[in-house]
Amino acid sequence: MEHTLTLEHRDDDASRIGMWLFIFTELFLFAGLFLVFAVYRYKYAEGFHLAAQELNVTVGTINSIILLLSGMTMGISYVTIQKGEKKITLIMLTITILLGIVFLTNKFFEWKLKFVHGLYPGSGELISLSRGDVMFFGLYFFMTGLHALHLIVGLILISIVIWRVIKGRIHATKFALLENSGLYWHMIDLVWIFLFPLFYLIN
């Protein structure tokens, strides 16, 4: 029995290490994109400045608050599961998912508005503008789209966690999947903290 428990603990440690390694690789990916942005921002300073004015700072700010709140509810779920408070854990995880969906919904309408105005990669409207505009919106859609994709994966992970909590497979002494999902979700928060000022507050 003791041998089995040791193996489970070792597996949990391995999964945590694996998640941290994965997070570091993802952060390196975004760091590379941030570097690309910085280079083109320097090269096309005026174009980037004018293009950034097409973004809605209010929507970006609201989405930032939403993600920060979701990070808080995710953190609370990690604490409550260790205390054996299953109901509160499920409530916090559900709120996290709802906040994530609200974020994606806001982002969808924001993207839709850009498409209506022809400000998307490959559009005739955008191509007719300066090189700075083209690069700004190309990076905007790619980087925020990549972030949204990661967020969707996070929502799927949390949904799996909710199901396993309901089934009793995640509990006070076995919560590695919830912990790893929380780490992944916080990475999404961290990336957005850099994306928000990069695109919305550029001057």
N, C-alpha and C positions, 0 to 999 in steps of 0.2 A: 504493500500500500504506500509506504513511504517512498519507494522507488518510483512509483507512478506519479506521485505528486511532484517529485523532483524533476521528472521529465517534462511535466506540464509547465512548471515554472521556467525551465530552460527554453521551452518552445516559445513562451510568452516573451522572454528576453530577446530571443532571436527575431521575433516578429517586430518588436520595438526597434531593434537595431536596423532591421530591413526597412521599416517605415522612415526612420531618420535618414538613412542613406538615400531613399527615394526622394524625400523632401529636399535634401541637399542638391540632388541632380536637377530637380525642378526649379529650385532657386537659381542655380547656375544658368539654366535655360533663360529664365526671365532676366537675370542680370545681363546676359548677352544682348537681349532685346533692348534693355534699358541703355546699354552702351551704344547700340545702333541708333536709338532715338537721340541720344546726346550728340552724336556725331552729326546727324542730319539737322538737329536743332541748331547747332552751331553754324552749319553750312547755309541753312535757309532760315535764319532767325526771323526775318520779317514775315515770310510766308507762314511759318509756324505760329507766330503771334496772331496773325489775322485769322488763320484757320481755327485756332483755339476758341475764338470768339463765337464760333458757330455752335459750340457745345453749351449745354445748359448747366451752369454751376449749381443751381438749386437741386436739380435731379441728381447730380453727382454727389452732392452733400447728403441728400436724403439716403441714397444708396450706401454711402459710407457709414451713416448712423445705423442703417439696417444691418449691415454686415458686422459692425462692432457689437450690436445687440445679440446677433446670432452667435458670435464668438462667446459672449457671456453666458447665454443659455446652454451652449455646448459644454462650457466649463462647469456649470452647475450640475449638469447631468453626470459628469465624471465624478464629482464629489458625492452626489446623492446615491449613485449606484454602489459606491463603496460603503455607504451607511445602510445599504439594504432597503432604501426608500424607492421601491420599484415604480410606484405611481408617479412620484415627482419626476423621476428620471424620464419616464415616458412622456410626461407633459413637456418637459424641457426639450427633449429631442424633437417632439412634434412642432413646438414653437420654432425651433431652429430650421426645420424643413419649410415651414410656412414663410419665415423671413427670407429664406433663400429663394423661394418661389416669387415672392414680392420683388426681390432684387432683380431676378431674371425678367419679370414682367415689365418693370421700369426700363430695363436695358433694351428689351424688345421694342417698346414704343419709341425709345430714343433712337435706336437704329432705324426703325421704320420711318421716322421723321427725316432722317438723313437721306434715305432712299427716295422719299418724296421730293426732296430738294435736289436730287441728283448728286449728292455728295458721297458717293461710294466708289470703290476701285473699279476702273474700267468704264465708268459712265462718261458720256460725251461732255456733260456739264463740268465734271471735275477735270477732265483732260484739258479743257479750254482755259483752266485757271493756271496759276503759277506752279512751278516744280515743287515749291514748298508745300502748297496745298495738297498736291498729289501724294507726296511723301507722308505728310501728317495724317491724312485720312487712311492711307494704306496701312500705316503702323497702328492707327487707332482701331480699325476694324480687326486687324490681325491680333493685336495684343489683348484687347478687351474680349474678343471672340475666344481666344485661347483661355483666358481667365474664366469666361462663362462655361466653357467646356469642362474645365476642372471643377467648377462649382456644381455642374450637373452630376459629375462622377461622385462628388461629395454627397449630394442628395441621395444618390443610389446607395452609397455606403451607409448613410444614417438610416435609411429605410430598412436595410438589412439588419442593422443594429436594433432597431425598434422591434422587428419581428423576433429576433433572438431573445430580446429582453422579455417579450410577451411569453415566449415559449420556455423561459427559464434557463436558456443556454448561456445568457450573460447575467451574472449576479454579483454579489458582494465579493466573492473570492475568485471570480473568473470574468474579467472585463477588458482583456487585452484588445479585442476588436473595437470596443467603444473608445478606449484610450487612443488607439491608432487612428481611428476616424476623427477624433478630436484634434489630433496633431495635424492631420491633413487639412481639416477645416480651418485651423488657425493659420496654416500656410496660405490658404486662399485669402484670408483676411489680410495677412501681411503683404501679399502681392498687391492687393487693391489699395492699401495705404500708400504704396508708391505710385500706382497707376493714376490715382485720383489727382494729386497735385501735378503730376507729369503732364497730363492732358488738359485738365480743367482749370488749373491755376497758373498755367504757363504765362509768362509776360515778357 
